[in-house]
Amino acid sequence: MGVKMTEAYLLILARKGRCLELANKLMRMHYIKKLEITHGEYDIIAEINAKNEFKLSNIVHENIEKLRDVQLISPLIVR
């Protein structure tokens, strides 16, 4: 049996007028498994997988949060 990956959904608020550009940048990242543009409090929901919670946190903080078009991220880890 394979190693259980840590899965999470990221609720992402983009800077005003930058949702499509941000979605395109995120889709080019290999750890983003699925992405949907939404209407409501958040602009994007992204599914992400990592080897463990530490690596997931590192991906979010070191790669995704640093994108210029990201205003806010709310990660939801799946148990």
N, C-alpha and C positions, 0 to 999 in steps of 0.2 A: 504494500500500500504506500502511496506517495506521501510526501510531507504536506501537512495542512498549511495552506497559505493564510495569512491574515488579510481579510477583506474589509473594505470600508467604502462608504459613500461619502463624497465630499459635496457639501452644499456650498456653492460659490456665488458670491456677489461680485459682479464685474463693475469696473468704473463706468460711469455714464457713457453710453454710446459705444462701448468697447466689447460687448458680449460676443459678437461673431468673430472678431479678431482673436479674442481670448480662447474661444472654443477651438478655433483652428490651431492655435499654438498647443493647446492641451492634447488634441488628437494626435499630434506628432510625437508625443511622449510615449515610450513603449510600455510604461507601467499603467497607463490609462486603458482600461479594458472596454469601457462603454461610456458614452457621454450623451446627455440630452439637454437641450435648451428648454427652459421652462418659463412660465409666466407666473409671477407671484413674488414672494419675499426674496427668493434667490433666482439667479439667472441661469445657472448651470448645475446639473447633478452629474457627477462623474464617479464611476466605479473604478476602484484601484485595488491592486493586490500587491502584497509584499511578503517576504519570508517570515517576518515577525513584526510586532508592534514598534520596536525600536527603528527598524528600517522604514516602516510606513511613516512614522513621525519624521524621520530624516528626509524622506522624499517630499513630504508636505512642506516642512519648514525650509529646507535648503533649495528646493526646486520650484515648487508651485507658488508658495507665498511670495517669493521674490520676483515673480512676473509683474511687470509694471501695471498691467490691466486688472490685477486682482485687488479688490477692495477688502473682502472678508471671506474666510473659509470656516465652515463648521463641519468637522469630520465626524462621521458616525461609524464606529467600528462594529462590524457584524460578529456576533458570538455564536 
